[in-house]
Amino acid sequence: MPRIYVALDLPEHVVDQVERLCVGLPDVRWADADDLHITLRFIGEVDEPTFEEVGEALAHVTAAPFELQLQGIGHFPPRGEPTTLWIGVAPSEGLLQLKRRVDRQLASLGIAPETRKFAPHLTIARLRGPLPENRLGAFLKRLSLYRSEPFTVNGFTLYSSFLRADGAIHTPEATYDFVQGIAERV
């Protein structure tokens, strides 16, 4: 059964910029540049007919292109021993509208809403174990004021993922363009 999610891809120049930030911590598995994305909605495992229905329903999501900007850094969980490092997303009404439209289409298929609050972010690393507090603190402080250049979002992607011990394999299944309003199988 496919494990699927909806995400925003990043322009190459933003990916290049983020890649340059991902250095300086020991015992960390940095995200591969090809896997950098902002998850709009994690759906989970679905059967093949539901997978097809999701792909078709997402083709009905319409939106105007909007600007987005990455900003700041943090970790999950917010309290306790960090396991994941992320870069945040500046507040964006366009992003929230798109999220609501995607959720509405999924709800029309009977897919239950997410229970977690939407916290848009870009996962940049998984920590393999506890880091020296001074190293992690210095890293977070160095990137606390980080801001990417604003970039235009004009579509989104349906991904499948396959979990492995050394990380997930993410495969784009279909892309959806706001301007043309059509789905393209990848």
Biotite code that builds the C-alpha atoms (Angstrom):
import biotite.structure as struc

atoms = struc.array([
    struc.Atom([0.000, 0.000, 0.000], chain_id="A", res_id=1, res_name="MET", atom_name="CA", element="C"),
    struc.Atom([1.381, 3.414, -0.914], chain_id="A", res_id=2, res_name="PRO", atom_name="CA", element="C"),
    struc.Atom([2.274, 5.831, 1.899], chain_id="A", res_id=3, res_name="ARG", atom_name="CA", element="C"),
    struc.Atom([1.500, 9.290, 0.507], chain_id="A", res_id=4, res_name="ILE", atom_name="CA", element="C"),
    struc.Atom([1.653, 13.003, 1.269], chain_id="A", res_id=5, res_name="TYR", atom_name="CA", element="C"),
    struc.Atom([1.176, 16.359, -0.460], chain_id="A", res_id=6, res_name="VAL", atom_name="CA", element="C"),
    struc.Atom([4.116, 18.773, -0.484], chain_id="A", res_id=7, res_name="ALA", atom_name="CA", element="C"),
    struc.Atom([5.618, 21.917, -1.921], chain_id="A", res_id=8, res_name="LEU", atom_name="CA", element="C"),
    struc.Atom([8.884, 21.597, -3.774], chain_id="A", res_id=9, res_name="ASP", atom_name="CA", element="C"),
    struc.Atom([11.542, 24.275, -3.444], chain_id="A", res_id=10, res_name="LEU", atom_name="CA", element="C"),
    struc.Atom([13.273, 26.135, -6.262], chain_id="A", res_id=11, res_name="PRO", atom_name="CA", element="C"),
    struc.Atom([16.804, 24.972, -6.940], chain_id="A", res_id=12, res_name="GLU", atom_name="CA", element="C"),
    struc.Atom([18.428, 28.199, -5.711], chain_id="A", res_id=13, res_name="HIS", atom_name="CA", element="C"),
    struc.Atom([16.682, 27.835, -2.319], chain_id="A", res_id=14, res_name="VAL", atom_name="CA", element="C"),
    struc.Atom([17.716, 24.164, -2.084], chain_id="A", res_id=15, res_name="VAL", atom_name="CA", element="C"),
    struc.Atom([21.322, 25.194, -2.829], chain_id="A", res_id=16, res_name="ASP", atom_name="CA", element="C"),
    struc.Atom([21.182, 27.831, -0.099], chain_id="A", res_id=17, res_name="GLN", atom_name="CA", element="C"),
    struc.Atom([19.744, 25.394, 2.465], chain_id="A", res_id=18, res_name="VAL", atom_name="CA", element="C"),
    struc.Atom([22.367, 22.784, 1.575], chain_id="A", res_id=19, res_name="GLU", atom_name="CA", element="C"),
    struc.Atom([25.132, 25.257, 2.447], chain_id="A", res_id=20, res_name="ARG", atom_name="CA", element="C"),
    struc.Atom([23.599, 25.674, 5.926], chain_id="A", res_id=21, res_name="LEU", atom_name="CA", element="C"),
    struc.Atom([23.593, 21.950, 6.667], chain_id="A", res_id=22, res_name="CYS", atom_name="CA", element="C"),
    struc.Atom([27.059, 21.518, 8.128], chain_id="A", res_id=23, res_name="VAL", atom_name="CA", element="C"),
    struc.Atom([28.803, 21.621, 11.466], chain_id="A", res_id=24, res_name="GLY", atom_name="CA", element="C"),
    struc.Atom([27.050, 19.028, 13.623], chain_id="A", res_id=25, res_name="LEU", atom_name="CA", element="C"),
    struc.Atom([28.343, 15.550, 14.439], chain_id="A", res_id=26, res_name="PRO", atom_name="CA", element="C"),
    struc.Atom([26.229, 12.378, 14.299], chain_id="A", res_id=27, res_name="ASP", atom_name="CA", element="C"),
    struc.Atom([23.476, 13.964, 12.186], chain_id="A", res_id=28, res_name="VAL", atom_name="CA", element="C"),
    struc.Atom([21.849, 12.577, 9.036], chain_id="A", res_id=29, res_name="ARG", atom_name="CA", element="C"),
    struc.Atom([21.305, 15.639, 6.842], chain_id="A", res_id=30, res_name="TRP", atom_name="CA", element="C"),
    struc.Atom([18.357, 15.563, 4.447], chain_id="A", res_id=31, res_name="ALA", atom_name="CA", element="C"),
    struc.Atom([19.260, 14.844, 0.858], chain_id="A", res_id=32, res_name="ASP", atom_name="CA", element="C"),
    struc.Atom([18.808, 17.884, -1.392], chain_id="A", res_id=33, res_name="ALA", atom_name="CA", element="C"),
    struc.Atom([16.347, 15.935, -3.570], chain_id="A", res_id=34, res_name="ASP", atom_name="CA", element="C"),
    struc.Atom([14.164, 15.260, -0.515], chain_id="A", res_id=35, res_name="ASP", atom_name="CA", element="C"),
    struc.Atom([13.783, 18.855, 0.706], chain_id="A", res_id=36, res_name="LEU", atom_name="CA", element="C"),
    struc.Atom([10.109, 19.794, 0.694], chain_id="A", res_id=37, res_name="HIS", atom_name="CA", element="C"),
    struc.Atom([7.420, 21.469, 2.789], chain_id="A", res_id=38, res_name="ILE", atom_name="CA", element="C"),
    struc.Atom([4.687, 18.977, 3.667], chain_id="A", res_id=39, res_name="THR", atom_name="CA", element="C"),
    struc.Atom([1.183, 20.372, 3.218], chain_id="A", res_id=40, res_name="LEU", atom_name="CA", element="C"),
    struc.Atom([-0.629, 17.223, 4.264], chain_id="A", res_id=41, res_name="ARG", atom_name="CA", element="C"),
    struc.Atom([0.557, 13.784, 5.328], chain_id="A", res_id=42, res_name="PHE", atom_name="CA", element="C"),
    struc.Atom([-2.068, 11.225, 4.324], chain_id="A", res_id=43, res_name="ILE", atom_name="CA", element="C"),
    struc.Atom([-0.411, 7.928, 5.241], chain_id="A", res_id=44, res_name="GLY", atom_name="CA", element="C"),
    struc.Atom([-0.915, 4.446, 3.835], chain_id="A", res_id=45, res_name="GLU", atom_name="CA", element="C"),
    struc.Atom([-3.806, 4.057, 1.420], chain_id="A", res_id=46, res_name="VAL", atom_name="CA", element="C"),
    struc.Atom([-5.011, 1.272, -0.852], chain_id="A", res_id=47, res_name="ASP", atom_name="CA", element="C"),
    struc.Atom([-4.543, 1.567, -4.608], chain_id="A", res_id=48, res_name="GLU", atom_name="CA", element="C"),
    struc.Atom([-8.105, 2.773, -5.395], chain_id="A", res_id=49, res_name="PRO", atom_name="CA", element="C"),
    struc.Atom([-7.832, 5.517, -2.725], chain_id="A", res_id=50, res_name="THR", atom_name="CA", element="C"),
    struc.Atom([-4.416, 6.481, -4.090], chain_id="A", res_id=51, res_name="PHE", atom_name="CA", element="C"),
    struc.Atom([-5.989, 6.989, -7.532], chain_id="A", res_id=52, res_name="GLU", atom_name="CA", element="C"),
    struc.Atom([-8.914, 8.949, -6.050], chain_id="A", res_id=53, res_name="GLU", atom_name="CA", element="C"),
    struc.Atom([-6.532, 11.237, -4.147], chain_id="A", res_id=54, res_name="VAL", atom_name="CA", element="C"),
    struc.Atom([-4.568, 11.907, -7.327], chain_id="A", res_id=55, res_name="GLY", atom_name="CA", element="C"),
    struc.Atom([-7.739, 12.830, -9.199], chain_id="A", res_id=56, res_name="GLU", atom_name="CA", element="C"),
    struc.Atom([-9.206, 14.936, -6.364], chain_id="A", res_id=57, res_name="ALA", atom_name="CA", element="C"),
    struc.Atom([-6.037, 17.008, -6.026], chain_id="A", res_id=58, res_name="LEU", atom_name="CA", element="C"),
    struc.Atom([-6.377, 18.037, -9.678], chain_id="A", res_id=59, res_name="ALA", atom_name="CA", element="C"),
    struc.Atom([-9.414, 20.086, -8.574], chain_id="A", res_id=60, res_name="HIS", atom_name="CA", element="C"),
    struc.Atom([-7.392, 22.232, -6.146], chain_id="A", res_id=61, res_name="VAL", atom_name="CA", element="C"),
    struc.Atom([-7.085, 25.727, -7.554], chain_id="A", res_id=62, res_name="THR", atom_name="CA", element="C"),
    struc.Atom([-5.037, 28.605, -6.205], chain_id="A", res_id=63, res_name="ALA", atom_name="CA", element="C"),
    struc.Atom([-3.262, 31.720, -7.346], chain_id="A", res_id=64, res_name="ALA", atom_name="CA", element="C"),
    struc.Atom([0.545, 31.611, -7.211], chain_id="A", res_id=65, res_name="PRO", atom_name="CA", element="C"),
    struc.Atom([1.889, 33.084, -3.968], chain_id="A", res_id=66, res_name="PHE", atom_name="CA", element="C"),
    struc.Atom([5.172, 34.107, -2.398], chain_id="A", res_id=67, res_name="GLU", atom_name="CA", element="C"),
    struc.Atom([6.806, 32.038, 0.336], chain_id="A", res_id=68, res_name="LEU", atom_name="CA", element="C"),
    struc.Atom([9.931, 32.525, 2.403], chain_id="A", res_id=69, res_name="GLN", atom_name="CA", element="C"),
    struc.Atom([11.859, 30.223, 4.728], chain_id="A", res_id=70, res_name="LEU", atom_name="CA", element="C"),
    struc.Atom([12.843, 31.722, 8.067], chain_id="A", res_id=71, res_name="GLN", atom_name="CA", element="C"),
    struc.Atom([14.396, 30.669, 11.344], chain_id="A", res_id=72, res_name="GLY", atom_name="CA", element="C"),
    struc.Atom([15.279, 27.249, 12.686], chain_id="A", res_id=73, res_name="ILE", atom_name="CA", element="C"),
    struc.Atom([14.082, 24.898, 15.379], chain_id="A", res_id=74, res_name="GLY", atom_name="CA", element="C"),
    struc.Atom([13.808, 21.290, 16.433], chain_id="A", res_id=75, res_name="HIS", atom_name="CA", element="C"),
    struc.Atom([11.275, 18.598, 17.238], chain_id="A", res_id=76, res_name="PHE", atom_name="CA", element="C"),
    struc.Atom([10.261, 17.860, 19.843], chain_id="A", res_id=77, res_name="PRO", atom_name="CA", element="C"),
    struc.Atom([10.235, 21.462, 21.092], chain_id="A", res_id=78, res_name="PRO", atom_name="CA", element="C"),
    struc.Atom([10.967, 20.253, 24.631], chain_id="A", res_id=79, res_name="ARG", atom_name="CA", element="C"),
    struc.Atom([13.218, 17.385, 25.559], chain_id="A", res_id=80, res_name="GLY", atom_name="CA", element="C"),
    struc.Atom([15.919, 15.677, 23.525], chain_id="A", res_id=81, res_name="GLU", atom_name="CA", element="C"),
    struc.Atom([15.817, 16.925, 19.886], chain_id="A", res_id=82, res_name="PRO", atom_name="CA", element="C"),
    struc.Atom([15.405, 14.306, 17.154], chain_id="A", res_id=83, res_name="THR", atom_name="CA", element="C"),
    struc.Atom([14.764, 16.509, 14.108], chain_id="A", res_id=84, res_name="THR", atom_name="CA", element="C"),
    struc.Atom([16.078, 19.896, 12.932], chain_id="A", res_id=85, res_name="LEU", atom_name="CA", element="C"),
    struc.Atom([13.928, 22.101, 10.733], chain_id="A", res_id=86, res_name="TRP", atom_name="CA", element="C"),
    struc.Atom([13.812, 25.468, 9.007], chain_id="A", res_id=87, res_name="ILE", atom_name="CA", element="C"),
    struc.Atom([10.552, 27.369, 9.416], chain_id="A", res_id=88, res_name="GLY", atom_name="CA", element="C"),
    struc.Atom([8.257, 29.081, 6.961], chain_id="A", res_id=89, res_name="VAL", atom_name="CA", element="C"),
    struc.Atom([7.259, 32.746, 7.241], chain_id="A", res_id=90, res_name="ALA", atom_name="CA", element="C"),
    struc.Atom([3.508, 33.291, 7.774], chain_id="A", res_id=91, res_name="PRO", atom_name="CA", element="C"),
    struc.Atom([1.681, 33.150, 4.448], chain_id="A", res_id=92, res_name="SER", atom_name="CA", element="C"),
    struc.Atom([-2.036, 33.496, 3.783], chain_id="A", res_id=93, res_name="GLU", atom_name="CA", element="C"),
    struc.Atom([-1.522, 31.881, 0.369], chain_id="A", res_id=94, res_name="GLY", atom_name="CA", element="C"),
    struc.Atom([-0.024, 28.801, 2.013], chain_id="A", res_id=95, res_name="LEU", atom_name="CA", element="C"),
    struc.Atom([-2.887, 28.555, 4.521], chain_id="A", res_id=96, res_name="LEU", atom_name="CA", element="C"),
    struc.Atom([-5.484, 28.869, 1.747], chain_id="A", res_id=97, res_name="GLN", atom_name="CA", element="C"),
    struc.Atom([-3.777, 26.135, -0.255], chain_id="A", res_id=98, res_name="LEU", atom_name="CA", element="C"),
    struc.Atom([-3.638, 23.881, 2.813], chain_id="A", res_id=99, res_name="LYS", atom_name="CA", element="C"),
    struc.Atom([-7.382, 24.394, 3.416], chain_id="A", res_id=100, res_name="ARG", atom_name="CA", element="C"),
    struc.Atom([-8.192, 23.598, -0.229], chain_id="A", res_id=101, res_name="ARG", atom_name="CA", element="C"),
    struc.Atom([-6.113, 20.415, -0.184], chain_id="A", res_id=102, res_name="VAL", atom_name="CA", element="C"),
    struc.Atom([-7.752, 19.367, 3.109], chain_id="A", res_id=103, res_name="ASP", atom_name="CA", element="C"),
    struc.Atom([-11.220, 20.018, 1.656], chain_id="A", res_id=104, res_name="ARG", atom_name="CA", element="C"),
    struc.Atom([-10.548, 17.783, -1.344], chain_id="A", res_id=105, res_name="GLN", atom_name="CA", element="C"),
    struc.Atom([-9.213, 14.998, 0.879], chain_id="A", res_id=106, res_name="LEU", atom_name="CA", element="C"),
    struc.Atom([-12.205, 15.324, 3.223], chain_id="A", res_id=107, res_name="ALA", atom_name="CA", element="C"),
    struc.Atom([-14.524, 14.883, 0.219], chain_id="A", res_id=108, res_name="SER", atom_name="CA", element="C"),
    struc.Atom([-12.957, 11.419, -0.159], chain_id="A", res_id=109, res_name="LEU", atom_name="CA", element="C"),
    struc.Atom([-13.589, 10.580, 3.483], chain_id="A", res_id=110, res_name="GLY", atom_name="CA", element="C"),
    struc.Atom([-9.952, 11.002, 4.514], chain_id="A", res_id=111, res_name="ILE", atom_name="CA", element="C"),
    struc.Atom([-9.919, 12.077, 8.160], chain_id="A", res_id=112, res_name="ALA", atom_name="CA", element="C"),
    struc.Atom([-8.359, 15.469, 8.952], chain_id="A", res_id=113, res_name="PRO", atom_name="CA", element="C"),
    struc.Atom([-4.985, 15.658, 10.623], chain_id="A", res_id=114, res_name="GLU", atom_name="CA", element="C"),
    struc.Atom([-5.108, 16.022, 14.373], chain_id="A", res_id=115, res_name="THR", atom_name="CA", element="C"),
    struc.Atom([-1.849, 17.973, 14.635], chain_id="A", res_id=116, res_name="ARG", atom_name="CA", element="C"),
    struc.Atom([-1.765, 21.720, 14.147], chain_id="A", res_id=117, res_name="LYS", atom_name="CA", element="C"),
    struc.Atom([-0.269, 22.702, 10.790], chain_id="A", res_id=118, res_name="PHE", atom_name="CA", element="C"),
    struc.Atom([3.327, 23.833, 11.396], chain_id="A", res_id=119, res_name="ALA", atom_name="CA", element="C"),
    struc.Atom([4.917, 24.354, 7.975], chain_id="A", res_id=120, res_name="PRO", atom_name="CA", element="C"),
    struc.Atom([8.618, 23.556, 7.994], chain_id="A", res_id=121, res_name="HIS", atom_name="CA", element="C"),
    struc.Atom([11.465, 22.072, 6.018], chain_id="A", res_id=122, res_name="LEU", atom_name="CA", element="C"),
    struc.Atom([13.117, 19.075, 7.728], chain_id="A", res_id=123, res_name="THR", atom_name="CA", element="C"),
    struc.Atom([16.878, 19.426, 7.299], chain_id="A", res_id=124, res_name="ILE", atom_name="CA", element="C"),
    struc.Atom([18.287, 16.740, 9.626], chain_id="A", res_id=125, res_name="ALA", atom_name="CA", element="C"),
    struc.Atom([17.593, 13.738, 11.809], chain_id="A", res_id=126, res_name="ARG", atom_name="CA", element="C"),
    struc.Atom([19.731, 13.435, 14.922], chain_id="A", res_id=127, res_name="LEU", atom_name="CA", element="C"),
    struc.Atom([21.175, 9.967, 15.514], chain_id="A", res_id=128, res_name="ARG", atom_name="CA", element="C"),
    struc.Atom([21.661, 10.605, 19.211], chain_id="A", res_id=129, res_name="GLY", atom_name="CA", element="C"),
    struc.Atom([22.115, 13.358, 21.772], chain_id="A", res_id=130, res_name="PRO", atom_name="CA", element="C"),
    struc.Atom([24.394, 16.181, 20.634], chain_id="A", res_id=131, res_name="LEU", atom_name="CA", element="C"),
    struc.Atom([26.686, 18.185, 22.860], chain_id="A", res_id=132, res_name="PRO", atom_name="CA", element="C"),
    struc.Atom([24.422, 21.004, 24.072], chain_id="A", res_id=133, res_name="GLU", atom_name="CA", element="C"),
    struc.Atom([26.950, 23.701, 23.233], chain_id="A", res_id=134, res_name="ASN", atom_name="CA", element="C"),
    struc.Atom([27.278, 22.481, 19.605], chain_id="A", res_id=135, res_name="ARG", atom_name="CA", element="C"),
    struc.Atom([23.533, 22.314, 19.028], chain_id="A", res_id=136, res_name="LEU", atom_name="CA", element="C"),
    struc.Atom([22.986, 25.665, 20.756], chain_id="A", res_id=137, res_name="GLY", atom_name="CA", element="C"),
    struc.Atom([25.655, 27.336, 18.627], chain_id="A", res_id=138, res_name="ALA", atom_name="CA", element="C"),
    struc.Atom([24.168, 25.851, 15.441], chain_id="A", res_id=139, res_name="PHE", atom_name="CA", element="C"),
    struc.Atom([20.644, 27.030, 16.324], chain_id="A", res_id=140, res_name="LEU", atom_name="CA", element="C"),
    struc.Atom([21.895, 30.473, 17.316], chain_id="A", res_id=141, res_name="LYS", atom_name="CA", element="C"),
    struc.Atom([23.876, 30.845, 14.070], chain_id="A", res_id=142, res_name="ARG", atom_name="CA", element="C"),
    struc.Atom([20.758, 30.154, 11.986], chain_id="A", res_id=143, res_name="LEU", atom_name="CA", element="C"),
    struc.Atom([18.134, 31.799, 14.208], chain_id="A", res_id=144, res_name="SER", atom_name="CA", element="C"),
    struc.Atom([17.869, 34.866, 11.949], chain_id="A", res_id=145, res_name="LEU", atom_name="CA", element="C"),
    struc.Atom([18.042, 32.897, 8.700], chain_id="A", res_id=146, res_name="TYR", atom_name="CA", element="C"),
    struc.Atom([15.718, 34.019, 5.896], chain_id="A", res_id=147, res_name="ARG", atom_name="CA", element="C"),
    struc.Atom([15.690, 32.708, 2.363], chain_id="A", res_id=148, res_name="SER", atom_name="CA", element="C"),
    struc.Atom([14.903, 34.875, -0.599], chain_id="A", res_id=149, res_name="GLU", atom_name="CA", element="C"),
    struc.Atom([11.138, 34.940, -1.227], chain_id="A", res_id=150, res_name="PRO", atom_name="CA", element="C"),
    struc.Atom([10.126, 32.482, -3.927], chain_id="A", res_id=151, res_name="PHE", atom_name="CA", element="C"),
    struc.Atom([6.948, 31.873, -5.888], chain_id="A", res_id=152, res_name="THR", atom_name="CA", element="C"),
    struc.Atom([4.845, 28.779, -5.300], chain_id="A", res_id=153, res_name="VAL", atom_name="CA", element="C"),
    struc.Atom([2.816, 27.886, -8.370], chain_id="A", res_id=154, res_name="ASN", atom_name="CA", element="C"),
    struc.Atom([1.986, 24.247, -7.758], chain_id="A", res_id=155, res_name="GLY", atom_name="CA", element="C"),
    struc.Atom([2.367, 21.235, -5.490], chain_id="A", res_id=156, res_name="PHE", atom_name="CA", element="C"),
    struc.Atom([3.254, 17.547, -5.683], chain_id="A", res_id=157, res_name="THR", atom_name="CA", element="C"),
    struc.Atom([1.748, 14.255, -4.546], chain_id="A", res_id=158, res_name="LEU", atom_name="CA", element="C"),
    struc.Atom([4.537, 12.049, -3.178], chain_id="A", res_id=159, res_name="TYR", atom_name="CA", element="C"),
    struc.Atom([4.790, 8.445, -2.103], chain_id="A", res_id=160, res_name="SER", atom_name="CA", element="C"),
    struc.Atom([7.396, 7.375, 0.409], chain_id="A", res_id=161, res_name="SER", atom_name="CA", element="C"),
    struc.Atom([8.941, 4.086, 1.333], chain_id="A", res_id=162, res_name="PHE", atom_name="CA", element="C"),
    struc.Atom([10.502, 3.813, 4.786], chain_id="A", res_id=163, res_name="LEU", atom_name="CA", element="C"),
    struc.Atom([13.958, 2.256, 5.176], chain_id="A", res_id=164, res_name="ARG", atom_name="CA", element="C"),
    struc.Atom([16.318, 2.054, 8.119], chain_id="A", res_id=165, res_name="ALA", atom_name="CA", element="C"),
    struc.Atom([18.568, 4.752, 6.612], chain_id="A", res_id=166, res_name="ASP", atom_name="CA", element="C"),
    struc.Atom([15.704, 7.095, 5.716], chain_id="A", res_id=167, res_name="GLY", atom_name="CA", element="C"),
    struc.Atom([12.676, 7.275, 3.461], chain_id="A", res_id=168, res_name="ALA", atom_name="CA", element="C"),
    struc.Atom([12.704, 7.153, -0.316], chain_id="A", res_id=169, res_name="ILE", atom_name="CA", element="C"),
    struc.Atom([10.434, 9.929, -1.633], chain_id="A", res_id=170, res_name="HIS", atom_name="CA", element="C"),
    struc.Atom([8.951, 9.538, -5.116], chain_id="A", res_id=171, res_name="THR", atom_name="CA", element="C"),
    struc.Atom([6.948, 12.264, -6.879], chain_id="A", res_id=172, res_name="PRO", atom_name="CA", element="C"),
    struc.Atom([3.751, 10.663, -8.222], chain_id="A", res_id=173, res_name="GLU", atom_name="CA", element="C"),
    struc.Atom([2.004, 13.697, -9.754], chain_id="A", res_id=174, res_name="ALA", atom_name="CA", element="C"),
    struc.Atom([2.539, 17.442, -9.957], chain_id="A", res_id=175, res_name="THR", atom_name="CA", element="C"),
    struc.Atom([-0.260, 19.999, -9.965], chain_id="A", res_id=176, res_name="TYR", atom_name="CA", element="C"),
    struc.Atom([0.205, 23.391, -11.591], chain_id="A", res_id=177, res_name="ASP", atom_name="CA", element="C"),
    struc.Atom([-1.918, 26.329, -10.367], chain_id="A", res_id=178, res_name="PHE", atom_name="CA", element="C"),
    struc.Atom([-1.729, 28.166, -13.660], chain_id="A", res_id=179, res_name="VAL", atom_name="CA", element="C"),
    struc.Atom([-2.774, 25.363, -15.948], chain_id="A", res_id=180, res_name="GLN", atom_name="CA", element="C"),
    struc.Atom([-4.850, 23.485, -13.362], chain_id="A", res_id=181, res_name="GLY", atom_name="CA", element="C"),
    struc.Atom([-3.827, 20.086, -14.692], chain_id="A", res_id=182, res_name="ILE", atom_name="CA", element="C"),
    struc.Atom([-2.196, 17.104, -13.108], chain_id="A", res_id=183, res_name="ALA", atom_name="CA", element="C"),
    struc.Atom([0.878, 15.633, -14.702], chain_id="A", res_id=184, res_name="GLU", atom_name="CA", element="C"),
    struc.Atom([1.957, 12.123, -13.832], chain_id="A", res_id=185, res_name="ARG", atom_name="CA", element="C"),
    struc.Atom([5.638, 12.035, -13.062], chain_id="A", res_id=186, res_name="VAL", atom_name="CA", element="C"),
])
